[in-house]
Amino acid sequence: MALLPRAGPAAVTTQPLTTTAPPAAADVQGDAASWWLSTERMTICVDLDAAGIIVAAPPVARKFIGQPAKNLGNWLRRQPGFRCQKL
């Protein structure tokens, strides 16, 4: 007797999420670090120099360029669902 095919949809395997996002600005020096910041309202990527100063950011966070990253972090922490990760 032959085996019957399995009922239901085929099994789907998922691969772990890999982040290969480019830096927010291509002209930033090599010692810059990119950070992914997310809340329930927005997700952005910013570049920090070696001293922790924001050197590149999208328009919504452009006013933080030249300021310490702590200022941007404090602003985002007031929004629900704040998460951050170094890229």
Secondary structure as GFF3:
##gff-version 3
##sequence-region A 1 87
A	DSSP	beta_strand	33	38	.	.	.	ID=ss1
A	DSSP	beta_strand	43	48	.	.	.	ID=ss2
A	DSSP	beta_strand	54	56	.	.	.	ID=ss3
A	DSSP	three_ten_helix	59	64	.	.	.	ID=ss4
A	DSSP	alpha_helix	69	77	.	.	.	ID=ss5
A	DSSP	beta_strand	83	86	.	.	.	ID=ss6
###
